Every structure is written in C-alpha cells, then in structure tokens.
Amino acid sequence: MRCALVAVLGTACSLLYGSASADTPEELLQSCEAVLQGTIRSGGGDADIPAEGLPCWHYTSAIQNMSVLVVELRLHEDAVPKPILAAHLE
C-alpha cells in the first residue's frame, strides 16, 4: 500500500514538474543548514526562509504531506473492499 502511494505521488509530481531533479544528501543538508542559519522571523508568526533553504523546506513539507496521507488511508482501510486492498498490497 505504501509503495503504491509513493509510486502514484512520485509519478504525479514528475508529470507536473516535467524535468525533476533530485538533490544529493549533501545538498539537502546544506539547504537545511541554510534554513537554520538564515531564517528570519517576521511579525505574526511568519518566517522568511532564504532561497538556499527552500529545497529543505519543500522536502520536509512533502514528507509531512505523505505521512498525513498514509494516516488517512489507514483510517479508511475498512471502507475499501478487501480484494481491492489486497491487490494494492502485492
């Protein structure tokens, strides 16, 4: 089920963004360090993230979104007929 979800989301993202490219772990780490060092708090609880930190911010946001989808799918597993659910788990 998780693999199917990841595959569907990955395919959708690649179709939407056309030329997708992946950052290396080192580039992602540098981006996250830029968030930690360069983020400036604005009024009202907002924050200004430096451009170098946006890949880290987007990656973290995507992971959070996927985890919410997995939880929601687990909550609704009982509503899906068992043969259909079993087919997606293979």
ChimeraX commands (.cxc) that place a marker at each C-alpha (Angstrom):
marker #1 position 0.00,0.00,0.00 radius 0.5
marker #1 position 2.74,2.44,0.93 radius 0.5
marker #1 position 4.72,1.55,-2.18 radius 0.5
marker #1 position 1.69,2.16,-4.35 radius 0.5
marker #1 position 1.08,5.52,-2.68 radius 0.5
marker #1 position 4.69,6.58,-3.12 radius 0.5
marker #1 position 4.66,5.44,-6.75 radius 0.5
marker #1 position 1.47,7.35,-7.52 radius 0.5
marker #1 position 2.69,10.52,-5.80 radius 0.5
marker #1 position 6.10,10.27,-7.44 radius 0.5
marker #1 position 4.58,9.83,-10.88 radius 0.5
marker #1 position 2.17,12.71,-10.35 radius 0.5
marker #1 position 4.95,15.02,-9.21 radius 0.5
marker #1 position 7.20,14.09,-12.11 radius 0.5
marker #1 position 4.38,14.73,-14.59 radius 0.5
marker #1 position 3.52,18.08,-13.01 radius 0.5
marker #1 position 7.06,19.38,-12.84 radius 0.5
marker #1 position 8.43,17.84,-16.03 radius 0.5
marker #1 position 12.16,17.93,-15.50 radius 0.5
marker #1 position 12.51,16.77,-11.93 radius 0.5
marker #1 position 15.93,16.62,-10.37 radius 0.5
marker #1 position 16.97,15.19,-7.05 radius 0.5
marker #1 position 19.35,16.86,-4.65 radius 0.5
marker #1 position 22.17,14.84,-3.20 radius 0.5
marker #1 position 22.11,14.23,0.56 radius 0.5
marker #1 position 24.91,16.77,0.93 radius 0.5
marker #1 position 22.96,19.42,-0.96 radius 0.5
marker #1 position 19.88,18.74,1.15 radius 0.5
marker #1 position 21.95,19.03,4.33 radius 0.5
marker #1 position 23.40,22.35,3.18 radius 0.5
marker #1 position 19.91,23.56,2.38 radius 0.5
marker #1 position 18.64,22.59,5.84 radius 0.5
marker #1 position 21.62,24.34,7.45 radius 0.5
marker #1 position 20.70,27.46,5.45 radius 0.5
marker #1 position 17.20,27.26,6.95 radius 0.5
marker #1 position 18.61,27.02,10.46 radius 0.5
marker #1 position 21.10,29.84,9.99 radius 0.5
marker #1 position 19.24,32.23,7.71 radius 0.5
marker #1 position 15.58,32.12,8.68 radius 0.5
marker #1 position 14.27,35.45,9.92 radius 0.5
marker #1 position 11.09,35.69,11.98 radius 0.5
marker #1 position 8.54,38.16,10.73 radius 0.5
marker #1 position 5.57,39.53,12.55 radius 0.5
marker #1 position 2.53,37.36,13.16 radius 0.5
marker #1 position 4.37,34.07,13.44 radius 0.5
marker #1 position 5.62,34.11,9.83 radius 0.5
marker #1 position 9.18,33.33,8.84 radius 0.5
marker #1 position 11.29,34.37,5.87 radius 0.5
marker #1 position 13.31,31.40,4.62 radius 0.5
marker #1 position 16.38,32.12,2.49 radius 0.5
marker #1 position 16.30,30.89,-1.11 radius 0.5
marker #1 position 19.10,28.40,-0.37 radius 0.5
marker #1 position 16.85,26.75,2.24 radius 0.5
marker #1 position 13.82,26.22,0.03 radius 0.5
marker #1 position 14.79,22.69,-1.14 radius 0.5
marker #1 position 14.94,21.57,2.51 radius 0.5
marker #1 position 11.66,23.31,3.28 radius 0.5
marker #1 position 9.92,21.68,0.31 radius 0.5
marker #1 position 11.37,18.25,1.13 radius 0.5
marker #1 position 10.21,18.47,4.74 radius 0.5
marker #1 position 6.77,19.65,3.65 radius 0.5
marker #1 position 6.45,16.75,1.19 radius 0.5
marker #1 position 7.37,14.21,3.88 radius 0.5
marker #1 position 4.76,15.69,6.22 radius 0.5
marker #1 position 2.11,15.61,3.48 radius 0.5
marker #1 position 2.85,11.97,2.66 radius 0.5
marker #1 position 2.69,10.95,6.31 radius 0.5
marker #1 position -0.75,12.56,6.61 radius 0.5
marker #1 position -1.92,10.67,3.52 radius 0.5
marker #1 position -0.70,7.38,4.96 radius 0.5
marker #1 position -2.55,8.03,8.22 radius 0.5
marker #1 position -5.72,8.97,6.34 radius 0.5
marker #1 position -5.50,5.84,4.19 radius 0.5
marker #1 position -5.12,3.70,7.30 radius 0.5
marker #1 position -8.20,5.33,8.82 radius 0.5
marker #1 position -10.23,4.47,5.72 radius 0.5
marker #1 position -8.87,0.94,5.10 radius 0.5
marker #1 position -12.11,-0.59,6.38 radius 0.5
marker #1 position -14.09,1.25,3.70 radius 0.5
marker #1 position -12.05,-0.34,0.87 radius 0.5
marker #1 position -13.20,-3.81,-0.23 radius 0.5
marker #1 position -10.63,-6.42,0.83 radius 0.5
marker #1 position -9.91,-7.81,-2.71 radius 0.5
marker #1 position -9.04,-4.30,-3.95 radius 0.5
marker #1 position -6.89,-3.62,-0.89 radius 0.5
marker #1 position -5.07,-6.95,-1.30 radius 0.5
marker #1 position -4.34,-6.19,-4.97 radius 0.5
marker #1 position -2.62,-2.91,-4.00 radius 0.5
marker #1 position -0.50,-4.61,-1.35 radius 0.5
marker #1 position 1.09,-7.05,-3.82 radius 0.5
marker link #1:1,2 radius 0.2
marker link #1:2,3 radius 0.2
marker link #1:3,4 radius 0.2
marker link #1:4,5 radius 0.2
marker link #1:5,6 radius 0.2
marker link #1:6,7 radius 0.2
marker link #1:7,8 radius 0.2
marker link #1:8,9 radius 0.2
marker link #1:9,10 radius 0.2
marker link #1:10,11 radius 0.2
marker link #1:11,12 radius 0.2
marker link #1:12,13 radius 0.2
marker link #1:13,14 radius 0.2
marker link #1:14,15 radius 0.2
marker link #1:15,16 radius 0.2
marker link #1:16,17 radius 0.2
marker link #1:17,18 radius 0.2
marker link #1:18,19 radius 0.2
marker link #1:19,20 radius 0.2
marker link #1:20,21 radius 0.2
marker link #1:21,22 radius 0.2
marker link #1:22,23 radius 0.2
marker link #1:23,24 radius 0.2
marker link #1:24,25 radius 0.2
marker link #1:25,26 radius 0.2
marker link #1:26,27 radius 0.2
marker link #1:27,28 radius 0.2
marker link #1:28,29 radius 0.2
marker link #1:29,30 radius 0.2
marker link #1:30,31 radius 0.2
marker link #1:31,32 radius 0.2
marker link #1:32,33 radius 0.2
marker link #1:33,34 radius 0.2
marker link #1:34,35 radius 0.2
marker link #1:35,36 radius 0.2
marker link #1:36,37 radius 0.2
marker link #1:37,38 radius 0.2
marker link #1:38,39 radius 0.2
marker link #1:39,40 radius 0.2
marker link #1:40,41 radius 0.2
marker link #1:41,42 radius 0.2
marker link #1:42,43 radius 0.2
marker link #1:43,44 radius 0.2
marker link #1:44,45 radius 0.2
marker link #1:45,46 radius 0.2
marker link #1:46,47 radius 0.2
marker link #1:47,48 radius 0.2
marker link #1:48,49 radius 0.2
marker link #1:49,50 radius 0.2
marker link #1:50,51 radius 0.2
marker link #1:51,52 radius 0.2
marker link #1:52,53 radius 0.2
marker link #1:53,54 radius 0.2
marker link #1:54,55 radius 0.2
marker link #1:55,56 radius 0.2
marker link #1:56,57 radius 0.2
marker link #1:57,58 radius 0.2
marker link #1:58,59 radius 0.2
marker link #1:59,60 radius 0.2
marker link #1:60,61 radius 0.2
marker link #1:61,62 radius 0.2
marker link #1:62,63 radius 0.2
marker link #1:63,64 radius 0.2
marker link #1:64,65 radius 0.2
marker link #1:65,66 radius 0.2
marker link #1:66,67 radius 0.2
marker link #1:67,68 radius 0.2
marker link #1:68,69 radius 0.2
marker link #1:69,70 radius 0.2
marker link #1:70,71 radius 0.2
marker link #1:71,72 radius 0.2
marker link #1:72,73 radius 0.2
marker link #1:73,74 radius 0.2
marker link #1:74,75 radius 0.2
marker link #1:75,76 radius 0.2
marker link #1:76,77 radius 0.2
marker link #1:77,78 radius 0.2
marker link #1:78,79 radius 0.2
marker link #1:79,80 radius 0.2
marker link #1:80,81 radius 0.2
marker link #1:81,82 radius 0.2
marker link #1:82,83 radius 0.2
marker link #1:83,84 radius 0.2
marker link #1:84,85 radius 0.2
marker link #1:85,86 radius 0.2
marker link #1:86,87 radius 0.2
marker link #1:87,88 radius 0.2
marker link #1:88,89 radius 0.2
marker link #1:89,90 radius 0.2
view
